[in-house]
Amino acid sequence: MNQLDKDTLLCISLSGRPSNIGTRFHNYLYGELGLNFVYKAFTTNDLQAAVGGIRALGIRGAGISMPFKEQIIDYVDVMHESASVIESVNTVVNEDGVLHAYNTDYQAIANLLRDNALPHSLSVAVAGSGGMAKAVVAAVRDYGFTDVTVIARNEKTGGAVAKQYGFDWQPELGAARPGLLINATPIGMAGGPEAEDLAFELDAIDAADAVFDVVAMPAATPLIRAAAERHKTVITGAEVIALQAAEQFVLYTGVRPSPEEIRRASEYSRS
């Protein structure tokens, strides 16, 4: 890490359950590329005051995680298309006191779907209806999937996400057995009340061709472990967080790391 001085630019993250992944990822690249930045993770019980601090203190950027991705919309100045079309923010950039909002989750998810060349004919179930689920459903639609169901207990939010993209909503998976299962809920997240739970039943995992879990910590969630044991195609939240963090890094610094630098930073963030 660089020596801190009065000119050091601060970037932060705001999360309900802060981890060291983003902190280590960004700080590794700052050191690697010789940039006078530092990154620190925070949580808050007063989002409005926290955003006021970003503006007042000249904090350069903020990564936004659950549960703040939709709440923060009320406190930013400019919603860029990546955030406005899905009404979810995961990145805030401070340009001389004007707060710009973006969503790099969407691009990361879209890239991973493309890179894994999943057949467009697969039926898809997306569990969740929060900010991350919105990014997932938008990416799924834009990738070309047409048979998609949003699974969410909350009919108001789940139904709204499904309707926005022309898909169906169900409170539970039930007897459906989709070819692609995507978890966009906190189920399986380390430190949470459902850390050891599966987002989908084992027989649904057995019937699927591919499983995608956006939970990043741990990378091997119960869902990912079960899918890997059954030799399914798996896409992990660790992959999502590395790609979306790399895009955040570019927005904060104006510098694009090489794929090899991103790979090393991702490995370091989990070491």
C-alpha atoms as a printed R data frame, in Angstrom:
    type eleno elety resid chain resno       x       y       z
1   ATOM     1    CA   MET     A     1   0.000   0.000   0.000
2   ATOM     2    CA   ASN     A     2   1.194   3.520  -0.781
3   ATOM     3    CA   GLN     A     3   2.210   5.979   1.925
4   ATOM     4    CA   LEU     A     4  -0.851   8.049   2.830
5   ATOM     5    CA   ASP     A     5  -0.668  11.817   2.541
6   ATOM     6    CA   LYS     A     6  -2.988  14.812   2.194
7   ATOM     7    CA   ASP     A     7  -3.495  14.106  -1.521
8   ATOM     8    CA   THR     A     8  -4.527  10.463  -1.070
9   ATOM     9    CA   LEU     A     9  -7.985   9.815  -2.528
10  ATOM    10    CA   LEU     A    10 -10.330   7.674  -0.437
11  ATOM    11    CA   CYS     A    11 -12.763   5.121  -1.849
12  ATOM    12    CA   ILE     A    12 -15.119   3.149   0.366
13  ATOM    13    CA   SER     A    13 -17.783   0.498   0.336
14  ATOM    14    CA   LEU     A    14 -21.112   0.560   2.166
15  ATOM    15    CA   SER     A    15 -22.530  -2.851   3.030
16  ATOM    16    CA   GLY     A    16 -24.788  -4.435   5.578
17  ATOM    17    CA   ARG     A    17 -22.114  -7.105   6.087
18  ATOM    18    CA   PRO     A    18 -18.710  -5.658   5.137
19  ATOM    19    CA   SER     A    19 -15.990  -8.060   4.038
20  ATOM    20    CA   ASN     A    20 -12.327  -7.583   3.178
21  ATOM    21    CA   ILE     A    21 -12.715  -8.692  -0.440
22  ATOM    22    CA   GLY     A    22 -13.228  -5.270  -2.016
23  ATOM    23    CA   THR     A    23 -10.754  -3.613   0.351
24  ATOM    24    CA   ARG     A    24  -7.993  -6.056  -0.549
25  ATOM    25    CA   PHE     A    25  -8.859  -6.063  -4.275
26  ATOM    26    CA   HIS     A    26  -8.703  -2.291  -4.704
27  ATOM    27    CA   ASN     A    27  -5.753  -1.672  -2.409
28  ATOM    28    CA   TYR     A    28  -3.760  -4.394  -4.172
29  ATOM    29    CA   LEU     A    29  -4.268  -2.676  -7.518
30  ATOM    30    CA   TYR     A    30  -3.523   0.781  -6.112
31  ATOM    31    CA   GLY     A    31  -0.166  -0.533  -4.960
32  ATOM    32    CA   GLU     A    32   0.464  -2.501  -8.153
33  ATOM    33    CA   LEU     A    33  -0.255   0.502 -10.370
34  ATOM    34    CA   GLY     A    34   1.270   3.168  -8.109
35  ATOM    35    CA   LEU     A    35  -1.961   5.104  -7.570
36  ATOM    36    CA   ASN     A    36  -2.390   7.422  -4.585
37  ATOM    37    CA   PHE     A    37  -5.680   5.915  -3.410
38  ATOM    38    CA   VAL     A    38  -6.827   3.927  -0.385
39  ATOM    39    CA   TYR     A    39  -9.960   1.813   0.056
40  ATOM    40    CA   LYS     A    40 -11.889   1.032   3.247
41  ATOM    41    CA   ALA     A    41 -15.109  -0.918   3.920
42  ATOM    42    CA   PHE     A    42 -17.862   0.474   6.154
43  ATOM    43    CA   THR     A    43 -21.378  -0.294   7.269
44  ATOM    44    CA   THR     A    44 -23.955   2.229   8.479
45  ATOM    45    CA   ASN     A    45 -27.310   2.621  10.162
46  ATOM    46    CA   ASP     A    46 -27.736   6.087   8.636
47  ATOM    47    CA   LEU     A    47 -27.370   5.923   4.879
48  ATOM    48    CA   GLN     A    48 -28.331   9.555   4.306
49  ATOM    49    CA   ALA     A    49 -25.613  10.780   6.672
50  ATOM    50    CA   ALA     A    50 -23.075   8.391   5.135
51  ATOM    51    CA   VAL     A    51 -23.809   9.743   1.661
52  ATOM    52    CA   GLY     A    52 -23.543  13.266   3.013
53  ATOM    53    CA   GLY     A    53 -20.082  12.334   4.257
54  ATOM    54    CA   ILE     A    54 -19.083  11.098   0.799
55  ATOM    55    CA   ARG     A    55 -20.081  14.431  -0.649
56  ATOM    56    CA   ALA     A    56 -18.721  16.664   2.141
57  ATOM    57    CA   LEU     A    57 -15.378  14.918   2.601
58  ATOM    58    CA   GLY     A    58 -14.585  14.485  -1.078
59  ATOM    59    CA   ILE     A    59 -14.588  10.688  -0.923
60  ATOM    60    CA   ARG     A    60 -13.902   9.696  -4.514
61  ATOM    61    CA   GLY     A    61 -16.115   6.639  -4.833
62  ATOM    62    CA   ALA     A    62 -18.256   4.107  -3.020
63  ATOM    63    CA   GLY     A    63 -19.173   0.523  -3.753
64  ATOM    64    CA   ILE     A    64 -22.750  -0.139  -2.655
65  ATOM    65    CA   SER     A    65 -23.867  -3.588  -1.479
66  ATOM    66    CA   MET     A    66 -26.959  -5.113   0.119
67  ATOM    67    CA   PRO     A    67 -29.161  -3.690   1.569
68  ATOM    68    CA   PHE     A    68 -28.416  -0.204   0.212
69  ATOM    69    CA   LYS     A    69 -28.552  -0.656  -3.586
70  ATOM    70    CA   GLU     A    70 -32.066   0.730  -3.970
71  ATOM    71    CA   GLN     A    71 -32.188   2.995  -0.907
72  ATOM    72    CA   ILE     A    72 -29.235   5.064  -2.107
73  ATOM    73    CA   ILE     A    73 -31.090   6.228  -5.220
74  ATOM    74    CA   ASP     A    74 -32.767   8.926  -3.120
75  ATOM    75    CA   TYR     A    75 -29.399  10.478  -2.234
76  ATOM    76    CA   VAL     A    76 -27.454  10.626  -5.509
77  ATOM    77    CA   ASP     A    77 -27.489  13.355  -8.148
78  ATOM    78    CA   VAL     A    78 -27.062  11.604 -11.509
79  ATOM    79    CA   MET     A    79 -28.375   8.134 -12.387
80  ATOM    80    CA   HIS     A    80 -26.455   6.710 -15.341
81  ATOM    81    CA   GLU     A    81 -28.216   4.271 -17.640
82  ATOM    82    CA   SER     A    82 -26.637   1.156 -16.143
83  ATOM    83    CA   ALA     A    83 -28.290   2.041 -12.812
84  ATOM    84    CA   SER     A    84 -31.453   3.819 -13.950
85  ATOM    85    CA   VAL     A    85 -32.743   1.051 -16.222
86  ATOM    86    CA   ILE     A    86 -32.748  -1.460 -13.365
87  ATOM    87    CA   GLU     A    87 -33.285   1.038 -10.522
88  ATOM    88    CA   SER     A    88 -30.339  -0.353  -8.579
89  ATOM    89    CA   VAL     A    89 -26.957   1.198  -7.745
90  ATOM    90    CA   ASN     A    90 -23.722  -0.548  -6.844
91  ATOM    91    CA   THR     A    91 -21.231   2.233  -7.583
92  ATOM    92    CA   VAL     A    92 -21.153   5.929  -6.709
93  ATOM    93    CA   VAL     A    93 -18.522   8.277  -8.135
94  ATOM    94    CA   ASN     A    94 -18.022  11.734  -6.656
95  ATOM    95    CA   GLU     A    95 -17.243  14.337  -9.320
96  ATOM    96    CA   ASP     A    96 -16.578  17.578  -7.407
97  ATOM    97    CA   GLY     A    97 -19.521  17.044  -5.075
98  ATOM    98    CA   VAL     A    98 -21.889  15.683  -7.718
99  ATOM    99    CA   LEU     A    99 -22.663  12.023  -7.033
100 ATOM   100    CA   HIS     A   100 -22.955   9.804 -10.121
101 ATOM   101    CA   ALA     A   101 -24.590   6.377  -9.794
102 ATOM   102    CA   TYR     A   102 -23.773   3.289 -11.874
103 ATOM   103    CA   ASN     A   103 -24.358  -0.463 -11.758
104 ATOM   104    CA   THR     A   104 -21.368  -2.637 -12.664
105 ATOM   105    CA   ASP     A   105 -23.058  -5.824 -11.388
106 ATOM   106    CA   TYR     A   106 -25.110  -5.969 -14.580
107 ATOM   107    CA   GLN     A   107 -22.066  -5.938 -16.863
108 ATOM   108    CA   ALA     A   108 -20.249  -8.562 -14.778
109 ATOM   109    CA   ILE     A   109 -23.233 -10.917 -14.890
110 ATOM   110    CA   ALA     A   110 -23.780 -10.359 -18.609
111 ATOM   111    CA   ASN     A   111 -20.098 -11.109 -19.305
112 ATOM   112    CA   LEU     A   112 -20.202 -14.343 -17.277
113 ATOM   113    CA   LEU     A   113 -23.314 -15.578 -19.058
114 ATOM   114    CA   ARG     A   114 -21.639 -14.859 -22.387
115 ATOM   115    CA   ASP     A   115 -18.310 -16.423 -21.410
116 ATOM   116    CA   ASN     A   116 -19.994 -19.655 -20.295
117 ATOM   117    CA   ALA     A   117 -21.974 -19.839 -23.570
118 ATOM   118    CA   LEU     A   118 -25.120 -21.116 -21.872
119 ATOM   119    CA   PRO     A   119 -27.796 -22.214 -24.367
120 ATOM   120    CA   HIS     A   120 -30.529 -19.623 -24.845
121 ATOM   121    CA   SER     A   121 -33.081 -22.434 -24.790
122 ATOM   122    CA   LEU     A   122 -32.557 -23.114 -21.071
123 ATOM   123    CA   SER     A   123 -35.404 -22.284 -18.732
124 ATOM   124    CA   VAL     A   124 -34.237 -20.047 -15.881
125 ATOM   125    CA   ALA     A   125 -35.226 -19.466 -12.264
126 ATOM   126    CA   VAL     A   126 -33.879 -16.376 -10.476
127 ATOM   127    CA   ALA     A   127 -34.306 -16.390  -6.689
128 ATOM   128    CA   GLY     A   128 -34.568 -12.886  -5.234
129 ATOM   129    CA   SER     A   129 -36.156  -9.511  -5.882
130 ATOM   130    CA   GLY     A   130 -33.668  -6.956  -4.488
131 ATOM   131    CA   GLY     A   131 -31.078  -4.814  -6.220
132 ATOM   132    CA   MET     A   132 -28.821  -7.698  -7.238
133 ATOM   133    CA   ALA     A   133 -31.794  -9.673  -8.543
134 ATOM   134    CA   LYS     A   134 -32.717  -6.731 -10.753
135 ATOM   135    CA   ALA     A   135 -29.232  -6.743 -12.276
136 ATOM   136    CA   VAL     A   136 -29.448 -10.507 -12.796
137 ATOM   137    CA   VAL     A   137 -32.889 -10.431 -14.432
138 ATOM   138    CA   ALA     A   138 -31.876  -7.585 -16.742
139 ATOM   139    CA   ALA     A   139 -28.716  -9.446 -17.793
140 ATOM   140    CA   VAL     A   140 -30.642 -12.694 -18.286
141 ATOM   141    CA   ARG     A   141 -33.158 -10.904 -20.509
142 ATOM   142    CA   ASP     A   142 -30.474  -9.144 -22.539
143 ATOM   143    CA   TYR     A   143 -28.492 -12.379 -22.948
144 ATOM   144    CA   GLY     A   144 -31.487 -13.853 -24.758
145 ATOM   145    CA   PHE     A   145 -33.223 -16.136 -22.263
146 ATOM   146    CA   THR     A   146 -36.991 -16.064 -22.726
147 ATOM   147    CA   ASP     A   147 -38.334 -18.714 -20.316
148 ATOM   148    CA   VAL     A   148 -37.558 -17.018 -17.007
149 ATOM   149    CA   THR     A   149 -39.296 -17.082 -13.619
150 ATOM   150    CA   VAL     A   150 -38.526 -14.798 -10.695
151 ATOM   151    CA   ILE     A   151 -38.835 -16.688  -7.400
152 ATOM   152    CA   ALA     A   152 -39.538 -14.408  -4.433
153 ATOM   153    CA   ARG     A   153 -41.689 -14.642  -1.330
154 ATOM   154    CA   ASN     A   154 -42.552 -10.954  -1.602
155 ATOM   155    CA   GLU     A   155 -45.190 -10.713  -4.325
156 ATOM   156    CA   LYS     A   156 -44.945  -6.914  -4.564
157 ATOM   157    CA   THR     A   157 -41.224  -6.750  -5.258
158 ATOM   158    CA   GLY     A   158 -40.897 -10.111  -6.997
159 ATOM   159    CA   GLY     A   159 -43.897  -9.472  -9.210
160 ATOM   160    CA   ALA     A   160 -42.618  -6.001 -10.097
161 ATOM   161    CA   VAL     A   161 -39.180  -7.276 -11.152
162 ATOM   162    CA   ALA     A   162 -40.730 -10.038 -13.257
163 ATOM   163    CA   LYS     A   163 -43.249  -7.714 -14.882
164 ATOM   164    CA   GLN     A   164 -40.614  -5.107 -15.729
165 ATOM   165    CA   TYR     A   165 -38.808  -7.636 -17.938
166 ATOM   166    CA   GLY     A   166 -41.819  -9.584 -19.222
167 ATOM   167    CA   PHE     A   167 -41.240 -12.687 -17.103
168 ATOM   168    CA   ASP     A   168 -43.278 -14.695 -14.598
169 ATOM   169    CA   TRP     A   169 -43.243 -14.559 -10.815
170 ATOM   170    CA   GLN     A   170 -43.775 -17.381  -8.322
171 ATOM   171    CA   PRO     A   171 -43.449 -17.360  -4.522
172 ATOM   172    CA   GLU     A   172 -41.639 -20.723  -4.612
173 ATOM   173    CA   LEU     A   173 -39.952 -22.916  -7.197
174 ATOM   174    CA   GLY     A   174 -42.442 -25.695  -6.554
175 ATOM   175    CA   ALA     A   175 -42.335 -28.553  -9.030
176 ATOM   176    CA   ALA     A   176 -40.523 -26.554 -11.723
177 ATOM   177    CA   ARG     A   177 -37.099 -27.856 -12.710
178 ATOM   178    CA   PRO     A   178 -35.305 -25.139 -14.709
179 ATOM   179    CA   GLY     A   179 -32.118 -25.721 -16.648
180 ATOM   180    CA   LEU     A   180 -30.409 -22.713 -15.046
181 ATOM   181    CA   LEU     A   181 -30.739 -21.844 -11.354
182 ATOM   182    CA   ILE     A   182 -29.569 -18.404 -10.208
183 ATOM   183    CA   ASN     A   183 -29.449 -17.354  -6.568
184 ATOM   184    CA   ALA     A   184 -29.624 -13.579  -6.079
185 ATOM   185    CA   THR     A   185 -30.524 -13.713  -2.371
186 ATOM   186    CA   PRO     A   186 -28.271 -13.678   0.736
187 ATOM   187    CA   ILE     A   187 -28.875 -17.405   1.287
188 ATOM   188    CA   GLY     A   188 -25.476 -19.055   1.713
189 ATOM   189    CA   MET     A   189 -23.667 -15.823   2.644
190 ATOM   190    CA   ALA     A   190 -21.024 -16.206   5.339
191 ATOM   191    CA   GLY     A   191 -22.046 -14.658   8.627
192 ATOM   192    CA   GLY     A   192 -25.715 -14.567   7.775
193 ATOM   193    CA   PRO     A   193 -28.578 -16.486   9.381
194 ATOM   194    CA   GLU     A   194 -28.839 -18.768   6.320
195 ATOM   195    CA   ALA     A   195 -25.112 -19.347   5.781
196 ATOM   196    CA   GLU     A   196 -25.467 -23.134   5.654
197 ATOM   197    CA   ASP     A   197 -28.715 -23.244   3.671
198 ATOM   198    CA   LEU     A   198 -29.318 -24.112   0.032
199 ATOM   199    CA   ALA     A   199 -31.084 -21.548  -2.121
200 ATOM   200    CA   PHE     A   200 -32.681 -24.392  -4.117
201 ATOM   201    CA   GLU     A   201 -33.649 -27.952  -3.215
202 ATOM   202    CA   LEU     A   202 -31.261 -30.761  -4.084
203 ATOM   203    CA   ASP     A   203 -33.600 -32.353  -6.611
204 ATOM   204    CA   ALA     A   204 -33.812 -29.023  -8.470
205 ATOM   205    CA   ILE     A   205 -30.012 -28.875  -8.536
206 ATOM   206    CA   ASP     A   206 -29.945 -32.475  -9.809
207 ATOM   207    CA   ALA     A   207 -32.241 -31.504 -12.704
208 ATOM   208    CA   ALA     A   208 -30.374 -28.315 -13.680
209 ATOM   209    CA   ASP     A   209 -27.661 -27.979 -16.304
210 ATOM   210    CA   ALA     A   210 -26.044 -24.937 -14.704
211 ATOM   211    CA   VAL     A   211 -26.050 -23.123 -11.355
212 ATOM   212    CA   PHE     A   212 -25.107 -19.493 -10.742
213 ATOM   213    CA   ASP     A   213 -24.778 -18.096  -7.207
214 ATOM   214    CA   VAL     A   214 -24.081 -14.367  -6.902
215 ATOM   215    CA   VAL     A   215 -23.079 -14.692  -3.228
216 ATOM   216    CA   ALA     A   216 -19.362 -13.886  -3.151
217 ATOM   217    CA   MET     A   217 -18.406 -14.833   0.394
218 ATOM   218    CA   PRO     A   218 -17.679 -17.685   0.490
219 ATOM   219    CA   ALA     A   219 -17.005 -18.476  -3.157
220 ATOM   220    CA   ALA     A   220 -17.978 -22.100  -2.493
221 ATOM   221    CA   THR     A   221 -21.446 -21.514  -1.054
222 ATOM   222    CA   PRO     A   222 -23.587 -24.542  -0.121
223 ATOM   223    CA   LEU     A   223 -25.315 -24.140  -3.487
224 ATOM   224    CA   ILE     A   224 -22.061 -24.032  -5.456
225 ATOM   225    CA   ARG     A   225 -20.657 -27.008  -3.555
226 ATOM   226    CA   ALA     A   226 -23.784 -29.074  -4.223
227 ATOM   227    CA   ALA     A   227 -23.747 -28.166  -7.926
228 ATOM   228    CA   ALA     A   228 -20.035 -28.915  -8.307
229 ATOM   229    CA   GLU     A   229 -20.459 -32.298  -6.638
230 ATOM   230    CA   ARG     A   230 -23.082 -33.058  -9.295
231 ATOM   231    CA   HIS     A   231 -20.754 -31.898 -12.092
232 ATOM   232    CA   LYS     A   232 -22.954 -28.995 -13.152
233 ATOM   233    CA   THR     A   233 -21.663 -25.873 -14.872
234 ATOM   234    CA   VAL     A   234 -21.132 -23.405 -12.027
235 ATOM   235    CA   ILE     A   235 -20.690 -19.624 -11.986
236 ATOM   236    CA   THR     A   236 -19.697 -18.136  -8.657
237 ATOM   237    CA   GLY     A   237 -20.156 -14.838  -6.883
238 ATOM   238    CA   ALA     A   238 -16.362 -14.622  -6.636
239 ATOM   239    CA   GLU     A   239 -16.298 -14.236 -10.410
240 ATOM   240    CA   VAL     A   240 -19.019 -11.586 -10.271
241 ATOM   241    CA   ILE     A   241 -17.308  -9.540  -7.596
242 ATOM   242    CA   ALA     A   242 -13.958  -9.546  -9.407
243 ATOM   243    CA   LEU     A   243 -15.449  -8.346 -12.685
244 ATOM   244    CA   GLN     A   244 -17.723  -5.734 -11.143
245 ATOM   245    CA   ALA     A   245 -14.916  -4.475  -8.874
246 ATOM   246    CA   ALA     A   246 -12.637  -4.085 -11.886
247 ATOM   247    CA   GLU     A   247 -15.243  -1.872 -13.577
248 ATOM   248    CA   GLN     A   248 -15.610   0.132 -10.353
249 ATOM   249    CA   PHE     A   249 -11.832   0.547 -10.256
250 ATOM   250    CA   VAL     A   250 -11.913   2.085 -13.732
251 ATOM   251    CA   LEU     A   251 -14.705   4.485 -12.751
252 ATOM   252    CA   TYR     A   252 -12.830   5.606  -9.632
253 ATOM   253    CA   THR     A   253  -9.336   5.947 -11.096
254 ATOM   254    CA   GLY     A   254  -9.650   6.239 -14.885
255 ATOM   255    CA   VAL     A   255  -7.137   3.383 -15.172
256 ATOM   256    CA   ARG     A   256  -8.018  -0.049 -16.589
257 ATOM   257    CA   PRO     A   257  -5.956  -2.911 -15.125
258 ATOM   258    CA   SER     A   258  -4.893  -5.738 -17.386
259 ATOM   259    CA   PRO     A   259  -6.738  -9.095 -17.159
260 ATOM   260    CA   GLU     A   260  -3.667 -10.547 -15.445
261 ATOM   261    CA   GLU     A   261  -3.616  -7.745 -12.860
262 ATOM   262    CA   ILE     A   262  -7.330  -8.280 -12.196
263 ATOM   263    CA   ARG     A   263  -6.720 -12.013 -11.758
264 ATOM   264    CA   ARG     A   264  -3.929 -11.413  -9.264
265 ATOM   265    CA   ALA     A   265  -5.993  -8.847  -7.354
266 ATOM   266    CA   SER     A   266  -8.919 -11.273  -7.168
267 ATOM   267    CA   GLU     A   267  -6.669 -14.044  -5.844
268 ATOM   268    CA   TYR     A   268  -5.114 -11.679  -3.307
269 ATOM   269    CA   SER     A   269  -8.548 -10.494  -2.142
270 ATOM   270    CA   ARG     A   270  -9.350 -14.059  -1.063
271 ATOM   271    CA   SER     A   271  -5.978 -15.038   0.360
